[in-house]
Amino acid sequence: WFWEMGPDLRFARLTGRVEEVMGLSPEQVVGRTRREIYRDTQDFDAPHWQRHFHTLENHLPFSNFEVRWVRPDGEFRFISFSGKPFFDAQGNFLGYRGVGGDITARKQQERELVHLRNYLINIIDSMPSILIGVDNSAMITQWNKEAQHSTGIRFEEALGKPLFEVFPRLTNELNRIHRAIRTRRKQVDSKRPRQEDGEVHYEDMTIYPLISNGVEGAVIRLDDVTEQVRMQEMMIQTEKMLSVGGLAAGMAHEINNPLAGMMQTANVLKSRLTDTRMPANLRAAETVGLSMEILGAYLQERGIPRMLDDIQTSGIRLAEIVENMLSFARKGEGGGSLHDLRELIDKTLVLATTDYSLKKNYDFKMIEIVRDYAENLPPVPCKSAEIQQVLLNLFRNGAEAMQSSGGRHQRFNVRTRLSKNRAMACIEIEDNGPGMDESVRKRIFEPFFTTKPVGVGTGLGLSVSYFIITEIHKGEITVVSEPGKGTRFVISLPIVPLGRG
């Protein structure tokens, strides 16, 4: 509708839909000022009203001045006013002429859009994923709460900044982001390894292309899947242990019988060929006209005693392998008795200091041991001999690894602590050796897998350790390692015995 005011700022004329919108006839409005019309429904001390009155008093033009109007029937309407002052030829102010309009529908749409926007923002912010929106130039357009939590950068600070500046770990993914936008096909990269707080974490990355009103961009979603990856690896290892257990038991029993016969025969041969004081040997030699001394000299010349010793040594080694294989098939009795893990570690370290290997060229006494034991660690139900077996195996492996790297200052950091949920007691054994790459780390607990030269180690030590911890003690054993950064094994044992708590 059209409206006109006189020099006293009172309405002089109104035409159009004013009565339909405001619920007031033109006669009810003409002759009154804005203050008089709105005084029962408005707060004139509000800043926007103060600015509007200042505009009118100074005879200045205005546009889109919005008012929330309450009709006499109680219905709400939003009204927008625009007006220009007019003057006579001498420049005297004569009043205002302008238009008014009902913008209720538009304001309702705006409210719905704001509600929808806030709703979508709440959904985005409530997601456990990191969500980052970028335009075609990789400038930030969206940044949810999880992204803020991960980086410490608020949305207002990130908006409009280059992706590589506020989220540098995605710098190498710029080509993949542009490919998603260019091809309009999502890009997926699963189980991406990354370093955080000295540990390897894994995340899934999905890049979704966005095309809206001709504006190109992408949404990057990052999900932390570290626990899922570790659980999957543990399940794979457990399945391998269970499958190899039955195989190992059958193989071990099949090997044991001929092995026992072979070793017994080797012992008898050695006794009959080299024992010059045994009466039966002397009688047999005399019967065939042979001197035991001459026989002994011949055997020495041909290296027969050494060969027999090698047969016995190999037999003992094979017996140890068979015993380790049988460990997979044995079921633990569970529970065990309560033990102080610190005492078990210290006893194992004392045992390890007696271990000097000429073949592997390491001396455990020369390795520095740094202990960091938690004071609040309760006794843990376990089988002490088996836990010590695991610890000793880890110490020996670490010593060999550090020696192979040629480092002069070799060190073990040994820690005990409670898990975050306080349900597990944890032992950490960390060396400063050469570390291992991801392909080796994933297979480190596999039966018969070894990185040692042929003839050195059976590839069963860590497999047996894994079996002892996970199957017999219902705990966990994990490894964190990178090439050149050493290796850390973490053993977690339940504090409450099975069947209790």
C-alpha positions as CSV (number, residue, x, y, z in Angstrom):
1,W,0.0,0.0,0.0
2,F,0.9,3.7,-0.4
3,W,1.2,6.1,2.5
4,E,1.9,9.8,3.0
5,M,2.9,11.8,6.1
6,G,2.7,15.5,6.7
7,P,5.5,17.8,8.1
8,D,4.3,16.9,11.6
9,L,5.0,13.2,10.8
10,R,1.3,12.3,11.1
11,F,-0.2,10.0,8.5
12,A,-2.2,12.0,5.9
13,R,-3.2,9.4,3.4
14,L,-3.2,5.6,2.9
15,T,-4.3,3.6,-0.1
16,G,-4.3,-0.1,-0.9
17,R,-4.4,-3.2,1.4
18,V,-3.6,-1.5,4.6
19,E,-6.8,-2.6,6.3
20,E,-6.4,-6.2,5.1
21,V,-2.9,-6.4,6.5
22,M,-3.0,-4.3,9.7
23,G,-6.6,-4.8,10.6
24,L,-7.0,-1.0,10.8
25,S,-9.0,1.2,8.5
26,P,-7.3,4.2,6.9
27,E,-9.5,6.4,9.0
28,Q,-8.0,4.8,12.2
29,V,-4.5,5.6,11.0
30,V,-4.8,9.0,9.4
31,G,-3.9,11.8,11.8
32,R,-1.7,9.7,14.0
33,T,2.0,9.4,14.3
34,R,4.0,6.1,14.3
35,R,4.5,6.4,18.0
36,E,0.8,6.7,18.6
37,I,0.0,3.7,16.4
38,Y,2.6,1.3,17.7
39,R,3.0,2.4,21.4
40,D,1.0,-0.5,22.8
41,T,2.9,-3.2,20.8
42,Q,6.5,-1.9,20.5
43,D,9.5,-1.1,22.7
44,F,10.5,2.3,21.5
45,D,13.8,2.1,23.5
46,A,15.0,-0.7,21.2
47,P,17.9,0.4,19.0
48,H,16.2,-0.1,15.7
49,W,13.3,2.1,16.8
50,Q,15.7,4.8,18.1
51,R,17.5,4.8,14.8
52,H,14.2,5.0,12.9
53,F,12.9,8.0,14.9
54,H,16.3,9.7,14.4
55,T,15.8,9.2,10.6
56,L,12.3,10.7,10.6
57,E,13.3,13.7,12.8
58,N,16.2,14.5,10.4
59,H,14.1,14.1,7.3
60,L,16.2,11.3,5.9
61,P,15.1,8.5,3.5
62,F,14.7,4.9,4.8
63,S,14.0,1.5,3.3
64,N,12.8,-1.9,4.6
65,F,12.1,-0.8,8.2
66,E,10.5,-3.9,9.6
67,V,7.9,-4.0,12.3
68,R,6.2,-7.0,14.1
69,W,2.6,-5.8,14.2
70,V,-0.2,-7.3,16.4
71,R,-3.6,-6.8,14.7
72,P,-6.6,-6.0,16.9
73,D,-7.7,-9.7,16.4
74,G,-4.4,-10.9,18.0
75,E,-2.9,-12.1,14.7
76,F,0.8,-11.3,14.1
77,R,2.0,-9.7,10.9
78,F,5.4,-8.6,9.8
79,I,5.4,-5.3,7.9
80,S,8.1,-3.5,5.9
81,F,8.1,0.2,5.3
82,S,10.2,2.4,3.0
83,G,9.9,6.1,2.6
84,K,11.4,9.3,1.1
85,P,11.0,12.9,2.3
86,F,9.7,15.5,-0.1
87,F,10.2,19.3,0.0
88,D,8.8,22.4,-1.7
89,A,10.7,24.7,-4.1
90,Q,12.3,26.6,-1.2
91,G,13.5,23.4,0.5
92,N,10.9,23.3,3.2
93,F,10.1,19.8,4.5
94,L,6.6,18.8,3.5
95,G,6.5,15.2,4.8
96,Y,7.1,11.6,3.6
97,R,5.8,9.5,0.9
98,G,6.3,5.7,0.9
99,V,5.1,2.2,0.6
100,G,4.3,-0.6,3.1
101,G,4.1,-4.3,2.5
102,D,3.2,-7.5,4.3
103,I,6.4,-9.7,4.6
104,T,4.9,-12.2,7.0
105,A,5.2,-15.1,4.5
106,R,8.9,-14.2,3.8
107,K,9.7,-13.9,7.5
108,Q,8.1,-17.3,8.0
109,Q,10.3,-18.8,5.2
110,E,13.4,-17.1,6.7
111,R,12.6,-18.6,10.2
112,E,12.1,-22.1,8.6
113,L,15.4,-21.7,6.7
114,V,17.2,-20.7,9.9
115,H,15.6,-23.6,11.8
116,L,16.6,-26.0,9.0
117,R,20.1,-24.6,8.9
118,N,20.5,-25.0,12.7
119,Y,19.0,-28.5,12.5
120,L,21.5,-29.5,9.8
121,I,24.4,-27.9,11.8
122,N,23.3,-29.8,14.9
123,I,23.3,-33.0,12.9
124,I,26.7,-32.3,11.4
125,D,28.1,-31.3,14.8
126,S,26.7,-34.3,16.6
127,M,28.4,-36.7,14.2
128,P,31.5,-38.5,15.6
129,S,33.2,-38.0,12.2
130,I,35.3,-35.0,11.2
131,L,33.4,-33.2,8.4
132,I,35.2,-30.5,6.4
133,G,33.7,-28.6,3.5
134,V,35.9,-27.0,0.8
135,D,35.4,-25.1,-2.4
136,N,37.1,-25.7,-5.7
137,S,40.2,-23.9,-4.4
138,A,40.3,-26.0,-1.3
139,M,39.2,-23.1,0.9
140,I,37.2,-24.1,4.0
141,T,33.4,-23.7,3.7
142,Q,32.3,-26.0,6.5
143,W,33.9,-27.2,9.7
144,N,32.1,-29.3,12.3
145,K,32.6,-29.6,16.0
146,E,34.7,-32.8,15.6
147,A,37.1,-30.9,13.3
148,Q,37.3,-28.1,15.9
149,H,38.0,-30.7,18.6
150,S,40.7,-32.4,16.6
151,T,42.5,-29.1,15.7
152,G,41.5,-26.6,18.3
153,I,40.5,-24.2,15.6
154,R,36.9,-22.8,15.7
155,F,34.7,-22.6,12.6
156,E,34.9,-18.8,12.5
157,E,38.7,-19.1,12.4
158,A,38.8,-21.8,9.8
159,L,36.2,-20.3,7.4
160,G,37.8,-19.2,4.2
161,K,41.3,-20.5,5.1
162,P,43.2,-22.9,2.9
163,L,42.7,-26.6,3.9
164,F,46.5,-27.2,4.1
165,E,46.8,-24.4,6.6
166,V,44.1,-25.4,9.1
167,F,44.3,-29.2,8.5
168,P,47.8,-29.9,7.4
169,R,47.5,-33.7,7.5
170,L,45.3,-33.5,4.4
171,T,47.8,-31.6,2.4
172,N,48.8,-34.7,0.4
173,E,45.1,-35.3,-0.5
174,L,44.6,-32.1,-2.5
175,N,44.9,-34.0,-5.8
176,R,42.3,-36.6,-4.6
177,I,40.0,-33.8,-3.6
178,H,40.2,-32.1,-7.0
179,R,39.7,-35.5,-8.7
180,A,36.5,-36.0,-6.7
181,I,35.2,-32.6,-7.8
182,R,36.3,-33.0,-11.4
183,T,35.0,-36.5,-11.9
184,R,32.0,-36.0,-9.6
185,R,32.8,-39.4,-8.1
186,K,33.5,-40.0,-4.4
187,Q,37.0,-40.9,-3.4
188,V,37.6,-43.5,-0.6
189,D,40.8,-44.3,1.3
190,S,40.4,-46.9,4.1
191,K,42.5,-47.5,7.2
192,R,44.9,-44.6,6.5
193,P,47.7,-44.9,9.1
194,R,48.8,-41.7,11.0
195,Q,50.8,-40.8,14.0
196,E,49.2,-39.4,17.1
197,D,50.7,-39.2,20.6
198,G,53.4,-41.6,19.6
199,E,51.0,-44.3,18.5
200,V,49.7,-45.4,15.1
201,H,46.1,-44.5,14.5
202,Y,43.9,-45.4,11.6
203,E,41.1,-43.5,9.8
204,D,38.8,-43.9,6.9
205,M,38.6,-41.0,4.5
206,T,35.7,-40.3,2.1
207,I,35.6,-37.3,-0.2
208,Y,32.1,-36.4,-1.6
209,P,31.8,-34.1,-4.5
210,L,29.3,-31.2,-4.2
211,I,27.7,-29.3,-7.1
212,S,25.2,-26.6,-6.0
213,N,24.0,-23.8,-8.2
214,G,27.1,-24.2,-10.4
215,V,29.4,-23.8,-7.4
216,E,31.8,-26.8,-7.1
217,G,33.3,-28.2,-3.9
218,A,33.6,-31.2,-1.7
219,V,32.9,-32.6,1.7
220,I,35.7,-34.6,3.4
221,R,34.7,-37.1,6.1
222,L,37.3,-38.7,8.4
223,D,36.4,-41.5,10.8
224,D,38.7,-42.9,13.4
225,V,38.7,-46.7,13.0
226,T,41.7,-47.4,15.2
227,E,39.8,-49.6,17.6
228,Q,38.0,-51.5,14.7
229,V,41.4,-52.1,13.0
230,R,43.0,-53.4,16.2
231,M,39.9,-55.6,17.0
232,Q,40.0,-57.0,13.4
233,E,43.7,-57.7,13.7
234,M,43.1,-59.4,17.0
235,M,40.3,-61.5,15.6
236,I,42.4,-62.5,12.7
237,Q,45.3,-63.5,15.0
238,T,43.0,-65.4,17.3
239,E,41.5,-67.4,14.3
240,K,45.0,-68.2,13.2
241,M,46.0,-69.3,16.6
242,L,42.9,-71.6,16.9
243,S,43.4,-73.1,13.4
244,V,47.1,-73.7,13.9
245,G,46.4,-75.1,17.4
246,G,44.7,-78.2,16.0
247,L,47.2,-78.6,13.2
248,A,50.1,-78.1,15.6
249,A,48.8,-80.8,18.0
250,G,48.5,-83.4,15.3
251,M,51.8,-82.5,13.8
252,A,53.6,-82.6,17.2
253,H,52.3,-86.0,18.1
254,E,53.2,-87.4,14.6
255,I,56.7,-85.9,14.9
256,N,57.3,-86.9,18.5
257,N,57.3,-90.7,17.9
258,P,59.9,-90.8,15.1
259,L,61.9,-88.1,16.8
260,A,62.1,-90.1,20.0
261,G,63.3,-93.1,18.1
262,M,65.9,-91.0,16.2
263,M,67.3,-89.4,19.3
264,Q,67.5,-92.7,21.1
265,T,69.2,-94.4,18.2
266,A,71.7,-91.5,18.0
267,N,72.5,-92.0,21.7
268,V,73.0,-95.7,21.3
269,L,75.2,-95.3,18.2
270,K,77.4,-92.8,20.0
271,S,77.6,-95.0,23.0
272,R,78.5,-98.2,21.0
273,L,81.0,-96.4,18.7
274,T,82.9,-94.2,21.2
275,D,82.6,-95.7,24.7
276,T,86.0,-97.6,25.0
277,R,85.2,-98.8,28.6
278,M,81.9,-100.5,27.9
279,P,82.5,-104.3,28.2
280,A,80.0,-105.1,25.4
281,N,81.9,-102.8,23.0
282,L,85.2,-104.4,23.9
283,R,83.9,-107.9,23.4
284,A,82.3,-107.1,20.1
285,A,85.6,-105.4,18.9
286,E,87.7,-108.4,20.0
287,T,85.3,-110.8,18.2
288,V,85.9,-109.1,14.9
289,G,89.6,-108.5,15.5
290,L,89.2,-104.8,15.8
291,S,90.9,-102.5,18.3
292,M,88.6,-99.8,19.9
293,E,91.5,-97.4,19.7
294,I,91.8,-97.9,15.9
295,L,88.0,-97.6,15.5
296,G,88.1,-94.4,17.6
297,A,90.9,-92.9,15.5
298,Y,89.0,-93.7,12.3
299,L,85.7,-92.2,13.6
300,Q,87.6,-89.1,14.7
301,E,89.3,-88.8,11.3
302,R,85.9,-89.0,9.5
303,G,84.1,-86.7,12.0
304,I,81.6,-89.2,13.1
305,P,81.3,-88.1,16.7
306,R,80.7,-84.5,15.6
307,M,78.0,-85.8,13.3
308,L,76.3,-87.7,16.1
309,D,76.5,-84.6,18.3
310,D,74.8,-82.6,15.5
311,I,72.1,-85.2,15.3
312,Q,71.5,-84.9,19.1
313,T,71.5,-81.1,19.0
314,S,69.1,-81.0,16.1
315,G,66.9,-83.5,17.8
316,I,66.8,-81.3,21.0
317,R,66.0,-78.3,18.9
318,L,63.2,-80.1,17.1
319,A,61.9,-81.3,20.5
320,E,61.7,-77.6,21.6
321,I,59.8,-76.7,18.4
322,V,57.4,-79.6,19.0
323,E,56.8,-78.4,22.6
324,N,56.1,-74.9,21.4
325,M,53.6,-76.3,18.8
326,L,51.9,-78.2,21.6
327,S,51.4,-74.9,23.5
328,F,48.8,-74.0,20.9
329,A,46.7,-77.0,21.7
330,R,46.7,-76.8,25.4
331,K,43.9,-75.1,27.2
332,G,44.7,-72.9,30.2
333,E,43.1,-73.5,33.5
334,G,42.2,-69.8,33.8
335,G,42.4,-67.5,36.8
336,G,45.8,-68.5,38.3
337,S,46.9,-66.8,41.5
338,L,47.3,-63.2,42.3
339,H,50.7,-61.7,41.4
340,D,52.4,-58.3,41.6
341,L,53.4,-57.6,38.0
342,R,56.3,-55.4,39.2
343,E,57.8,-58.4,41.0
344,L,57.3,-60.7,37.9
345,I,59.0,-58.1,35.7
346,D,61.9,-57.7,38.1
347,K,62.4,-61.5,38.4
348,T,62.3,-61.8,34.6
349,L,64.9,-59.1,34.2
350,V,67.2,-60.9,36.7
351,L,66.8,-64.0,34.7
352,A,67.4,-62.1,31.5
353,T,70.7,-60.7,32.8
354,T,72.1,-64.3,32.9
355,D,71.4,-64.6,29.2
356,Y,74.6,-63.9,27.1
357,S,74.4,-65.2,23.6
358,L,77.6,-65.6,21.7
359,K,75.7,-66.6,18.5
360,K,73.5,-63.5,18.7
361,N,76.3,-61.3,20.2
362,Y,74.3,-59.4,22.8
363,D,74.9,-59.1,26.6
364,F,71.7,-58.2,28.5
365,K,73.8,-56.8,31.3
366,M,75.0,-54.0,29.0
367,I,71.4,-52.8,28.3
368,E,70.0,-49.9,30.3
369,I,66.7,-50.7,32.0
370,V,64.4,-47.7,32.8
371,R,61.5,-48.6,35.1
372,D,58.4,-46.6,35.5
373,Y,56.0,-48.6,37.7
374,A,52.5,-47.3,38.7
375,E,52.0,-47.2,42.5
376,N,48.3,-48.0,42.4
377,L,48.6,-51.2,40.4
378,P,46.7,-54.1,42.2
379,P,47.7,-57.7,42.1
380,V,46.7,-59.5,38.9
381,P,45.3,-63.1,38.6
382,C,47.7,-64.9,36.3
383,K,50.0,-67.8,35.8
384,S,53.4,-66.4,36.8
385,A,55.6,-68.9,34.9
386,E,53.7,-68.2,31.6
387,I,53.7,-64.4,32.1
388,Q,57.5,-64.6,32.8
389,Q,57.9,-66.7,29.6
390,V,56.2,-64.0,27.6
391,L,58.2,-61.2,29.2
392,L,61.5,-63.1,28.7
393,N,60.7,-63.6,25.1
394,L,59.9,-59.9,24.5
395,F,63.2,-58.9,26.3
396,R,65.2,-61.4,24.2
397,N,63.7,-60.3,21.0
398,G,64.2,-56.6,21.9
399,A,67.9,-57.3,22.8
400,E,68.5,-59.0,19.5
401,A,66.8,-56.2,17.6
402,M,68.8,-53.5,19.3
403,Q,72.1,-55.4,18.8
404,S,71.3,-55.9,15.1
405,S,70.8,-52.1,14.6
406,G,74.3,-51.5,15.9
407,G,73.2,-48.8,18.4
408,R,75.7,-48.1,21.2
409,H,73.2,-47.0,23.9
410,Q,70.7,-49.8,24.1
411,R,67.7,-49.2,26.4
412,F,64.5,-50.8,27.6
413,N,61.7,-48.6,29.0
414,V,59.5,-50.8,31.2
415,R,56.2,-49.4,32.5
416,T,53.2,-50.6,34.3
417,R,49.9,-48.7,34.5
418,L,46.1,-49.1,34.7
419,S,44.1,-49.0,31.5
420,K,41.8,-46.0,30.9
421,N,38.7,-48.0,32.1
422,R,40.7,-49.3,35.0
423,A,39.7,-52.9,34.2
424,M,43.1,-54.0,32.9
425,A,46.7,-53.9,34.2
426,C,49.1,-53.0,31.5
427,I,52.8,-53.7,31.0
428,E,54.7,-51.7,28.3
429,I,58.1,-52.9,27.1
430,E,59.7,-50.4,24.7
431,D,63.2,-50.7,23.1
432,N,65.2,-48.2,21.1
433,G,66.0,-50.7,18.3
434,P,65.4,-50.4,14.6
435,G,61.6,-50.8,14.7
436,M,59.6,-52.4,12.0
437,D,57.4,-51.4,9.1
438,E,53.6,-51.9,8.9
439,S,53.8,-55.1,6.8
440,V,56.0,-56.8,9.4
441,R,54.0,-55.4,12.4
442,K,50.8,-56.9,11.0
443,R,52.3,-60.4,10.9
444,I,54.5,-60.3,14.0
445,F,52.2,-62.7,15.9
446,E,51.7,-65.2,13.1
447,P,53.0,-68.7,13.8
448,F,56.3,-69.4,12.0
449,F,56.7,-65.8,10.8
450,T,60.2,-64.5,11.6
451,T,62.5,-61.8,10.2
452,K,65.6,-63.6,11.5
453,P,68.0,-65.5,9.3
454,V,67.3,-69.1,8.5
455,G,68.3,-71.3,11.4
456,V,67.9,-68.5,14.0
457,G,64.6,-68.7,15.8
458,T,61.6,-70.8,15.1
459,G,59.0,-68.0,14.4
460,L,56.9,-69.3,17.3
461,G,58.0,-67.2,20.2
462,L,55.7,-64.3,19.7
463,S,52.9,-66.6,18.5
464,V,53.1,-68.6,21.8
465,S,53.2,-65.3,23.7
466,Y,50.1,-64.1,21.9
467,F,48.4,-67.3,22.7
468,I,49.3,-67.2,26.4
469,I,48.1,-63.6,26.8
470,T,44.9,-63.8,24.7
471,E,43.7,-67.3,25.1
472,I,44.9,-68.5,28.5
473,H,44.7,-65.1,30.3
474,K,41.9,-63.5,28.2
475,G,44.0,-60.4,27.9
476,E,45.5,-58.4,25.0
477,I,48.9,-57.9,23.5
478,T,49.6,-55.2,20.9
479,V,52.6,-53.7,19.2
480,V,53.4,-50.2,18.2
481,S,56.4,-49.7,15.9
482,E,57.9,-47.6,13.1
483,P,61.1,-48.0,11.2
484,G,63.9,-46.2,13.1
485,K,61.7,-45.5,16.1
486,G,61.9,-48.6,18.2
487,T,59.2,-51.0,19.2
488,R,56.7,-51.0,22.1
489,F,54.8,-54.1,23.2
490,V,51.7,-53.5,25.4
491,I,50.4,-56.4,27.5
492,S,47.0,-55.9,29.1
493,L,45.7,-58.4,31.7
494,P,42.2,-58.4,33.3
495,I,42.3,-57.4,37.0
496,V,39.2,-59.3,37.9
497,P,39.4,-63.1,37.4
498,L,37.1,-64.7,34.9
499,G,33.7,-65.5,36.4
500,R,33.8,-62.7,38.9
501,G,32.9,-59.0,38.9
